[in-house]
Amino acid sequence: MDLNFTKEELAFRDEVNRFIEENYDDEMRAAMARTRTGYIAKHLHIRWQKRLNEKGWLAPNWPQEYGGPGWTPVQRYIYDQTMAAAGAPIVVPFGPRMLAPVIMKFGTEAQKKKYLPDILASNTWWCQGYSEPGSGSDLASLQMKCEDKGDHFLCNGSKIWTSEAQHADMIFCLVRTAQTKKPQEGISFLLIDMKSPGVTVSPIITIDEPSAGMQEVNQVFFDDVKVPKENLVGEINQGWTCAKYLLEFERGNAYSGNLKRGLDRVRRMALAESIGGGLPLIQDPAFSARLAQAEIEIMALEMTELRILGQSRSGQNIGAASSILKTRGTELQQMVTELAADAVGYYLMPFNPLIEGANEPIIGPDYADGVAARYLNMRKVTIFAGSNEIQRNIMSKLILGL
Ligand SMILES: Cc1cc2nc3c(=O)[nH]c(=O)nc-3n(C[C@H](O)[C@H](O)[C@H](O)COP(=O)(O)OP(=O)(O)OC[C@H]3O[C@@H](n4cnc5c(N)ncnc54)[C@H](O)[C@@H]3O)c2cc1C
């Protein structure tokens, strides 16, 4: 693998940096400095995403025919790494990264025309309705009922842990359209307008959160919700195929750019924190060995990402390899936040809740701001998008053939 960039690739990196300089404004930077979840205020995400879209960069992984930039794998790598190094906002994944590939593969021409340009323009905000109370890892047991009423579907039930549902205009849902011996065979993939009568969003407050209104997850209730027939994606009772396909895109991300930035932050903390005798924490042999180990593991993940993502064409799914990236990426995310927690020592104890716009002075040095909230929030990553135990089951079956 030749990791030296060509002249054109270096010029592309400069262009990405220029874009960041010109478009990543102070308001976004202030919000990113205080996010614990990776999400910032919706209007800031929309502003950022619209700027990316004007440049043609909103959906690096889409095929060109649908509005992707047609980059080489190296350009995609440079883009990801450069954005992550600058700490730029994420593109909220539910529409562009997760739903769009399903519409491209299983949607009708009318659905492609209706939803894809809208996702690129960030006009519609999506959320994901897969999990239910009682159906998480065993997702195929889901029970949200969807009845065919002739000219429409009628939905009843609830979805849980629905990230960012309070901001969403639409939700893509897995619903039960038949009671079959094999539960996977009675599931359909349905798009539901969150403003439909009968939809209620109820916040779930987690350990890292200061109050409702800033929640990450919700429960969504559906009481006699009417859904137009044209909102079914793929065939009736074939939704499980769409569901699995979407999950490959949800899991198969590049994690290493953000991990490197997180580790740099820990390194700066370890230079500033003292272990007594005038020595900084970074000179503590046990701590510096842990830092080195994290760096080695992040480099190894970066090579794996290059190998797996570098082989795929834009818009192509990567199969069970997505479980490798998800498992290693999230384990290392937790490792980095644990290192940060240990680095700040006592300053982990006061809980600075990271409220955007809050003007209370933080306790301790600036770099301790939000370390506890981020540490607590990162407990989620080995659970969501399918827990890491489930990813290991997938790898053992589909990659190792056990
Ligand atoms: C912050 C956050 C955001 C989320 N966002 C969304 C969202 O937007 N939309 C959505 O639909 N869902 C979302 N989820 C839900 C997530 O997908 C589920 O939490 C996850 O699939 C696990 O399901 P569960 O919570 O029901 O745990 P369970 O399935 O009850 O699992 C409990 C434990 O048992 C283990 N386990 C279960 N079965 C097996 C097995 N067969 N082999 C080995 N171990 C097993 C699990 O690994 C886990 O440790 C989110 C979750 C979190 C924490």
The ligand as an SDF file (V2000), in Angstrom:
LIG
                    3D

 53 58  0  0  0  0  0  0  0  0999 V2000
  -27.5410    5.9100   22.9280 C   0  0  0  0  0  0  0  0  0  0  0  0
  -28.3250    4.9080   22.1310 C   0  0  0  0  0  0  0  0  0  0  0  0
  -28.9140    5.3050   20.9610 C   0  0  0  0  0  0  0  0  0  0  0  0
  -29.7050    4.4060   20.2450 C   0  0  0  0  0  0  0  0  0  0  0  0
  -30.3380    4.8520   19.1080 N   0  0  0  0  0  0  0  0  0  0  0  0
  -31.2010    4.0350   18.4670 C   0  0  0  0  0  0  0  0  0  0  0  0
  -31.9760    4.5180   17.3580 C   0  0  0  0  0  0  0  0  0  0  0  0
  -31.8510    5.6850   16.9470 O   0  0  0  0  0  0  0  0  0  0  0  0
  -32.8560    3.6950   16.7930 N   0  0  0  0  0  0  0  0  0  0  0  0
  -33.0310    2.3890   17.1980 C   0  0  0  0  0  0  0  0  0  0  0  0
  -33.8360    1.6870   16.6090 O   0  0  0  0  0  0  0  0  0  0  0  0
  -32.3080    1.9090   18.2370 N   0  0  0  0  0  0  0  0  0  0  0  0
  -31.4160    2.6950   18.8870 C   0  0  0  0  0  0  0  0  0  0  0  0
  -30.6930    2.2230   19.9610 N   0  0  0  0  0  0  0  0  0  0  0  0
  -30.9800    0.8750   20.4700 C   0  0  0  0  0  0  0  0  0  0  0  0
  -29.8640   -0.1310   20.2480 C   0  0  0  0  0  0  0  0  0  0  0  0
  -29.8190   -0.5630   18.9180 O   0  0  0  0  0  0  0  0  0  0  0  0
  -30.1300   -1.2880   21.2360 C   0  0  0  0  0  0  0  0  0  0  0  0
  -29.9150   -0.7780   22.5310 O   0  0  0  0  0  0  0  0  0  0  0  0
  -29.2240   -2.4550   20.9930 C   0  0  0  0  0  0  0  0  0  0  0  0
  -29.5530   -3.1120   19.7990 O   0  0  0  0  0  0  0  0  0  0  0  0
  -29.2630   -3.4710   22.1620 C   0  0  0  0  0  0  0  0  0  0  0  0
  -30.5670   -3.8420   22.4690 O   0  0  0  0  0  0  0  0  0  0  0  0
  -31.1170   -3.7620   23.9680 P   0  0  0  0  0  0  0  0  0  0  0  0
  -30.7960   -2.4330   24.5050 O   0  0  0  0  0  0  0  0  0  0  0  0
  -32.5420   -4.1790   23.9290 O   0  0  0  0  0  0  0  0  0  0  0  0
  -30.2570   -4.8200   24.7990 O   0  0  0  0  0  0  0  0  0  0  0  0
  -30.5040   -6.3950   24.8860 P   0  0  0  0  0  0  0  0  0  0  0  0
  -30.7810   -6.9240   23.5120 O   0  0  0  0  0  0  0  0  0  0  0  0
  -31.4860   -6.6740   25.9510 O   0  0  0  0  0  0  0  0  0  0  0  0
  -29.0830   -6.9060   25.3290 O   0  0  0  0  0  0  0  0  0  0  0  0
  -28.6430   -6.8820   26.6870 C   0  0  0  0  0  0  0  0  0  0  0  0
  -27.2560   -7.4860   26.7580 C   0  0  0  0  0  0  0  0  0  0  0  0
  -27.2930   -8.8610   26.3400 O   0  0  0  0  0  0  0  0  0  0  0  0
  -26.3710   -9.0960   25.2880 C   0  0  0  0  0  0  0  0  0  0  0  0
  -26.9310  -10.0660   24.3230 N   0  0  0  0  0  0  0  0  0  0  0  0
  -28.2020  -10.0830   23.8610 C   0  0  0  0  0  0  0  0  0  0  0  0
  -28.3530  -11.0940   22.9780 N   0  0  0  0  0  0  0  0  0  0  0  0
  -27.1590  -11.7150   22.8760 C   0  0  0  0  0  0  0  0  0  0  0  0
  -26.6760  -12.8290   22.1130 C   0  0  0  0  0  0  0  0  0  0  0  0
  -27.4580  -13.4850   21.2470 N   0  0  0  0  0  0  0  0  0  0  0  0
  -25.3630  -13.1670   22.2520 N   0  0  0  0  0  0  0  0  0  0  0  0
  -24.5420  -12.5060   23.1060 C   0  0  0  0  0  0  0  0  0  0  0  0
  -24.9660  -11.4440   23.8560 N   0  0  0  0  0  0  0  0  0  0  0  0
  -26.2450  -11.0540   23.7410 C   0  0  0  0  0  0  0  0  0  0  0  0
  -26.1820   -7.7450   24.6280 C   0  0  0  0  0  0  0  0  0  0  0  0
  -24.9400   -7.6600   23.9730 O   0  0  0  0  0  0  0  0  0  0  0  0
  -26.2590   -6.8020   25.8150 C   0  0  0  0  0  0  0  0  0  0  0  0
  -25.0150   -6.7250   26.4530 O   0  0  0  0  0  0  0  0  0  0  0  0
  -29.8720    3.0780   20.6870 C   0  0  0  0  0  0  0  0  0  0  0  0
  -29.2270    2.6670   21.8590 C   0  0  0  0  0  0  0  0  0  0  0  0
  -28.4690    3.5650   22.5900 C   0  0  0  0  0  0  0  0  0  0  0  0
  -27.8070    3.1040   23.8550 C   0  0  0  0  0  0  0  0  0  0  0  0
  1  2  1  0
  2  3  1  0
  2 52  2  0
  3  4  2  0
  4  5  1  0
  4 50  1  0
  5  6  2  0
  6  7  1  0
  6 13  1  0
  7  8  2  0
  7  9  1  0
  9 10  1  0
 10 11  2  0
 10 12  1  0
 12 13  2  0
 13 14  1  0
 14 15  1  0
 14 50  1  0
 15 16  1  0
 16 17  1  0
 16 18  1  0
 18 19  1  0
 18 20  1  0
 20 21  1  0
 20 22  1  0
 22 23  1  0
 23 24  1  0
 24 25  2  0
 24 26  1  0
 24 27  1  0
 27 28  1  0
 28 29  2  0
 28 30  1  0
 28 31  1  0
 31 32  1  0
 32 33  1  0
 33 34  1  0
 33 48  1  0
 34 35  1  0
 35 36  1  0
 35 46  1  0
 36 37  1  0
 36 45  1  0
 37 38  2  0
 38 39  1  0
 39 40  1  0
 39 45  2  0
 40 41  1  0
 40 42  2  0
 42 43  1  0
 43 44  2  0
 44 45  1  0
 46 47  1  0
 46 48  1  0
 48 49  1  0
 50 51  2  0
 51 52  1  0
 52 53  1  0
M  END
$$$$
